């Protein structure tokens, strides 16, 4: 019984880590894309 609970907790923590990491990756990629787009527009209009 205790082992089952432990396994569930480990699986849940892994899932939350993946969610946090995924959100971080998405936000970082959005920031990078915005920086690239603004750099391109600045280069074109300057």
Backbone as CSV, one residue per row, in Angstrom:
resi,resn,N_x,N_y,N_z,CA_x,CA_y,CA_z,C_x,C_y,C_z
1,UNK,0.838,-1.201,0.000,0.000,0.000,0.000,0.876,1.256,0.000
2,UNK,1.861,1.299,0.896,2.747,2.474,0.958,3.522,2.637,-0.348
3,UNK,3.971,1.522,-0.916,4.725,1.598,-2.173,3.874,2.200,-3.283
4,UNK,2.609,1.818,-3.351,1.714,2.363,-4.385,1.594,3.878,-4.246
5,UNK,1.401,4.337,-3.016,1.267,5.784,-2.774,2.557,6.490,-3.193
6,UNK,3.697,5.880,-2.848,4.985,6.477,-3.204,5.119,6.599,-4.723
7,UNK,4.745,5.537,-5.433,4.829,5.561,-6.900,3.952,6.669,-7.474
8,UNK,2.739,6.801,-6.960,1.835,7.851,-7.445,2.451,9.232,-7.229
9,UNK,3.028,9.440,-6.050,3.640,10.748,-5.750,4.789,11.005,-6.721
10,UNK,5.628,10.003,-6.974,6.753,10.179,-7.898,6.251,10.508,-9.300
11,UNK,5.223,9.796,-9.760,4.675,10.061,-11.094,4.111,11.475,-11.176
12,UNK,3.391,11.899,-10.142,2.810,13.243,-10.139,3.897,14.309,-10.173
13,UNK,4.962,14.130,-9.384,6.031,15.133,-9.353,6.711,15.207,-10.720
14,UNK,6.909,14.056,-11.368,7.501,14.068,-12.709,6.612,14.834,-13.676
15,UNK,5.320,14.607,-13.609,4.387,15.283,-14.514,4.432,16.789,-14.293
16,UNK,4.445,17.215,-13.031,4.471,18.654,-12.766,5.787,19.250,-13.249
17,UNK,6.910,18.535,-13.061,8.187,19.037,-13.573,8.117,19.222,-15.083
18,UNK,7.538,18.250,-15.789,7.422,18.358,-17.248,6.555,19.544,-17.631
19,UNK,5.458,19.764,-16.914,4.577,20.904,-17.222,5.319,22.221,-17.026
20,UNK,6.031,22.345,-15.900,6.774,23.586,-15.619,7.833,23.797,-16.693
21,UNK,8.569,22.730,-17.043,9.627,22.835,-18.048,9.039,23.204,-19.401
22,UNK,7.896,22.612,-19.746,7.242,22.931,-21.016,6.814,24.384,-21.081
23,UNK,6.226,24.876,-19.989,5.802,26.283,-19.964,7.007,27.207,-20.086
24,UNK,8.113,26.864,-19.400,9.329,27.672,-19.499,9.834,27.694,-20.936
25,UNK,9.888,26.522,-21.575,10.364,26.447,-22.959,9.492,27.289,-23.874
26,UNK,8.173,27.200,-23.700,7.252,27.962,-24.552,7.477,29.456,-24.369
27,UNK,7.567,29.910,-23.118,7.738,31.350,-22.874,9.081,31.830,-23.414
28,UNK,10.140,31.030,-23.237,11.459,31.427,-23.741,11.444,31.499,-25.262
29,UNK,10.826,30.516,-25.916,10.783,30.527,-27.384,9.970,31.716,-27.896
30,UNK,8.878,32.064,-27.204,8.076,33.229,-27.616,8.920,34.496,-27.499
31,UNK,9.674,34.631,-26.406,10.521,35.821,-26.218,11.564,35.888,-27.327
32,UNK,12.193,34.748,-27.653,13.220,34.730,-28.701,12.611,35.121,-30.041
33,UNK,11.429,34.581,-30.359,10.767,34.911,-31.630,10.461,36.402,-31.680
34,UNK,9.947,36.961,-30.585,9.646,38.400,-30.548,10.917,39.216,-30.756
35,UNK,12.019,38.810,-30.124,13.283,39.528,-30.293,13.738,39.478,-31.749
36,UNK,13.659,38.297,-32.379,14.078,38.159,-33.777,13.207,39.025,-34.674
37,UNK,11.887,38.978,-34.471,10.964,39.763,-35.304,11.251,41.251,-35.152
38,UNK,11.431,41.709,-33.910,11.702,43.136,-33.693,13.046,43.520,-34.303
39,UNK,14.033,42.637,-34.245,15.334,42.922,-34.852,15.197,43.029,-36.368
40,UNK,14.428,42.127,-36.985,14.229,42.162,-38.440,13.513,43.448,-38.832
41,UNK,12.447,43.795,-38.115,11.700,45.019,-38.442,12.583,46.249,-38.246
42,UNK,13.360,46.271,-37.174,14.271,47.389,-36.948,15.292,47.501,-38.068
43,UNK,15.764,46.360,-38.562,16.749,46.350,-39.649,16.122,46.849,-40.943
44,UNK,14.863,46.461,-41.200,14.188,46.854,-42.449,13.882,48.345,-42.436
45,UNK,13.359,48.845,-41.316,12.859,50.226,-41.285,13.946,51.248,-40.949
46,UNK,15.158,50.768,-40.590,16.211,51.734,-40.254,16.938,52.214,-41.510
